[in-house]
Amino acid sequence: MADTLLDDVGGLLRETADQVVLPLFRKLDAADVSEKAPGDLVTVADRRAEEMITAALRRLRPGSVVVGEEAVADDPALLEHLRGSGEVWLVDPVDGTSNFAAGRQPFALMVALLTDGDPVAAWVLDPLAGTLAVARAGEGTRLDGRPVRTGDRAPALDAVRGAAMSHALPAAPRALVEAGGARLGELLPGLHCAGREYLDVLTGDQDFVLFWSTLPWDHAPGSLLVRAAGGVARRFDGTDYRPGDDGHGLLVAASEHIWAEVREALLGGA
């Protein structure tokens, strides 16, 4: 992998945000927003940003495959590339589309590069905050150009702060999570933007985040960022998250200690 790749893709996301996404923020007309499925929004910013990012990634890595969220909506068979060999890009052109469409923040632009199904590099940009996190597997995570390490965090359980998308959980685990939240310092409802949740784990604003839906473009970039910083991204049963796997439920934590403590507190009876 070229030494400049992290900078090249980071620059691409900033350029896309500046040229395509931010000019449309709070300037969308009704005709600029539609539903791919009930409750699942897409905007002209999503589509234009994905087109720009896809074309640039293909130029950066000739022969690679790009799997974008909006392209998958049109052709679900593209997901099979995540289980194959070779280089595959995952692109979420505007993560947090419901926020973006409503004129709210946060939202993010996200990319991951997979080799033979495993994430090897990742990028998450919050364009309003100007925050960019990048990672390469085995080489650590950088947040706005500075190395960040989370794996040594070991707060007491009653000081742990994190988010759980409990509204999306089935009834049984939802009841466990809501009851167990009283044991934590603070249980947050979530930001409706996975990319920002992952950034907040890196910055220390949150110690963990619990998801039910695990669409690959939502979680491949952020899970690698957290893992490369010393954190953990695992299914509720303790198996490592892989973007090409089917299933639901993901607990991401800044460290092994936090993951184990939060898993027991929120899902111990599951």
C-alpha positions in Angstrom: 0.0 0.0 0.0 1.5 3.3 -1.0 2.7 5.5 1.8 0.6 8.4 0.6 -2.7 6.5 0.4 -4.0 7.7 3.8 -3.3 11.3 2.9 -4.7 10.9 -0.6 -8.1 9.4 0.5 -8.3 11.9 3.5 -7.8 14.7 1.0 -10.4 13.2 -1.3 -13.0 13.2 1.5 -12.3 16.8 2.5 -12.5 17.8 -1.2 -15.8 16.0 -1.6 -17.2 17.5 1.5 -16.2 21.0 0.4 -17.4 20.7 -3.2 -20.4 18.5 -3.0 -21.8 17.9 0.6 -21.4 21.1 2.5 -22.8 23.4 -0.3 -26.1 21.4 0.0 -26.3 21.3 3.8 -29.6 23.1 4.8 -30.2 23.9 1.1 -32.0 20.8 0.0 -35.4 21.1 -1.7 -38.1 18.4 -1.2 -37.2 17.0 -4.6 -33.6 16.5 -3.4 -34.6 13.9 -0.8 -36.2 10.5 -1.4 -36.7 7.1 0.2 -34.8 4.0 -0.9 -37.0 2.1 1.5 -39.5 3.2 4.2 -37.6 5.5 6.5 -34.3 5.1 4.6 -33.5 8.4 3.1 -31.1 9.3 0.3 -30.3 12.8 -1.0 -28.7 14.3 -4.0 -25.6 14.9 -1.8 -25.3 11.2 -1.1 -25.4 10.3 -4.8 -23.1 13.1 -6.0 -20.6 12.5 -3.3 -20.5 8.7 -4.0 -20.0 9.3 -7.7 -17.0 11.6 -6.9 -15.4 9.3 -4.4 -15.9 6.2 -6.5 -14.3 7.7 -9.6 -11.3 8.9 -7.5 -10.8 5.6 -5.7 -10.8 3.7 -9.0 -8.0 6.1 -10.2 -6.0 5.6 -7.0 -6.2 1.8 -7.1 -6.8 0.5 -10.7 -8.4 -2.9 -10.6 -10.0 -2.4 -7.2 -13.8 -2.7 -6.7 -15.9 0.0 -5.1 -18.9 -0.9 -3.1 -20.9 2.2 -2.2 -24.0 2.4 -0.1 -26.1 4.0 -2.9 -24.7 1.6 -5.5 -25.8 -1.3 -3.3 -29.3 0.1 -3.1 -29.5 -0.3 -6.9 -27.6 -3.6 -7.1 -27.5 -5.6 -3.8 -25.3 -8.3 -5.5 -22.3 -5.9 -5.1 -22.2 -7.0 -1.5 -20.7 -10.4 -2.6 -17.4 -8.6 -3.3 -17.0 -8.2 0.5 -16.7 -12.0 0.8 -14.3 -12.3 -2.1 -10.6 -11.7 -2.7 -8.7 -8.7 -3.8 -9.1 -5.0 -2.9 -12.5 -3.6 -2.2 -13.5 -0.1 -1.2 -16.5 0.5 1.1 -18.0 4.0 0.8 -20.6 5.7 2.9 -20.8 9.1 1.1 -23.0 10.8 3.8 -23.3 8.8 7.0 -26.2 10.3 9.1 -28.3 11.1 6.1 -31.4 11.6 8.2 -29.5 14.3 10.1 -28.2 15.9 6.9 -31.6 15.9 5.2 -33.2 17.6 8.3 -30.4 20.2 8.5 -29.0 18.7 11.7 -25.5 17.6 12.6 -23.6 15.4 12.9 -22.9 13.6 9.6 -19.8 12.1 8.2 -18.0 10.8 5.1 -16.5 7.3 5.5 -14.3 5.0 3.5 -12.6 1.6 4.2 -10.3 -0.4 2.1 -10.6 -4.2 2.4 -8.1 -6.8 1.3 -9.5 -10.4 1.0 -12.5 -9.3 3.2 -10.5 -7.7 6.0 -10.3 -3.9 6.6 -6.7 -2.7 6.1 -7.3 1.1 6.0 -10.0 3.4 7.1 -11.1 7.1 7.0 -13.9 9.0 8.8 -14.4 12.7 8.3 -16.8 14.9 10.2 -16.8 17.9 7.8 -18.5 20.4 10.1 -16.1 19.7 13.0 -13.2 19.4 10.5 -12.2 16.2 12.3 -10.5 13.4 10.3 -9.5 10.0 11.6 -7.4 7.6 9.6 -5.9 4.2 10.3 -3.9 1.4 8.8 -4.2 -2.1 10.2 -1.2 -2.8 12.5 0.1 0.8 12.3 -2.3 2.7 14.6 -4.8 5.5 14.3 -4.3 9.2 13.7 -6.9 11.8 14.7 -6.3 15.1 13.0 -2.8 14.0 12.3 -1.9 13.0 15.9 -1.6 9.4 17.0 -4.4 8.3 19.3 -4.4 5.4 21.7 -7.5 4.2 23.6 -6.6 0.7 24.7 -5.3 1.7 28.2 -8.6 3.2 29.4 -10.0 1.4 32.4 -12.6 3.6 34.1 -14.8 2.3 36.9 -18.1 1.1 35.6 -20.0 4.0 37.2 -17.8 6.4 35.3 -18.3 4.8 31.9 -20.2 6.8 29.3 -21.5 5.6 26.0 -24.4 5.2 23.6 -26.8 2.4 22.8 -29.2 2.4 19.9 -31.7 0.6 22.2 -34.7 1.7 20.0 -33.5 -0.6 17.3 -33.0 -3.6 19.5 -35.4 -6.5 19.7 -37.5 -6.5 22.9 -35.4 -8.9 25.1 -32.0 -7.3 24.6 -33.6 -3.8 24.7 -35.0 -4.5 28.2 -31.5 -5.7 29.3 -29.7 -2.7 27.9 -32.2 -0.2 29.4 -32.1 -1.8 32.8 -28.3 -2.2 32.8 -27.8 1.4 31.8 -28.4 2.4 35.4 -25.1 0.8 36.3 -23.1 3.1 34.0 -22.1 6.7 34.4 -24.3 7.7 31.5 -26.2 5.8 28.8 -26.7 8.0 25.7 -29.4 7.5 23.0 -27.1 7.9 20.0 -26.4 10.5 17.4 -28.0 8.8 14.3 -24.5 8.9 12.8 -22.2 5.9 13.3 -19.2 7.8 12.0 -19.4 10.5 14.7 -20.0 7.8 17.4 -16.7 6.1 16.4 -14.9 9.5 16.5 -16.3 10.1 19.9 -14.8 6.8 21.2 -11.4 7.9 19.8 -11.7 11.4 21.4 -12.8 10.1 24.8 -16.2 11.7 24.6 -17.6 8.2 24.8 -16.2 4.9 26.1 -18.4 2.6 24.0 -21.2 2.4 21.5 -23.7 -0.4 21.0 -25.4 -0.9 17.7 -28.0 -3.4 16.4 -27.8 -2.8 12.6 -24.3 -3.5 11.2 -24.4 -2.5 7.6 -20.8 -2.7 6.3 -20.4 0.9 5.1 -21.5 2.1 8.6 -19.0 0.0 10.6 -16.0 -1.2 8.5 -14.3 2.2 8.7 -15.0 3.0 12.3 -14.4 -0.4 13.7 -10.9 -0.5 12.2 -10.2 3.0 13.6 -11.1 1.9 17.1 -9.2 -1.5 16.8 -6.1 0.2 15.4 -6.2 2.5 18.4 -6.3 -0.5 20.8 -10.0 -0.8 21.2 -12.5 -3.6 20.5 -15.3 -4.2 18.0 -17.2 -7.4 18.6 -20.5 -9.0 18.2 -22.5 -9.5 21.4 -21.2 -13.1 21.6 -17.6 -11.9 21.6 -16.7 -12.8 18.0 -14.9 -10.2 16.0 -16.8 -8.0 13.6 -16.1 -8.6 9.9 -17.8 -6.4 7.2 -18.9 -9.3 5.0 -20.6 -11.3 7.8 -24.3 -11.3 8.1 -25.9 -10.7 11.5 -26.9 -8.0 14.0 -25.5 -6.6 17.2 -22.1 -4.9 17.7 -20.5 -3.6 20.8 -17.5 -1.2 20.3 -15.4 -0.1 23.2 -12.2 1.9 23.7 -10.5 -1.0 25.5 -10.8 -4.7 26.4 -11.6 -3.7 29.9 -14.4 -1.4 28.9 -15.8 -3.9 26.5 -16.0 -6.7 29.1 -17.5 -4.4 31.8 -20.1 -3.0 29.4 -21.0 -6.3 27.9 -21.7 -7.8 31.4 -23.6 -4.7 32.5 -25.8 -4.3 29.4 -26.1 -7.8 28.0 -25.0 -10.2 30.8 -28.2 -12.1 30.7 -28.4 -12.4 26.9 
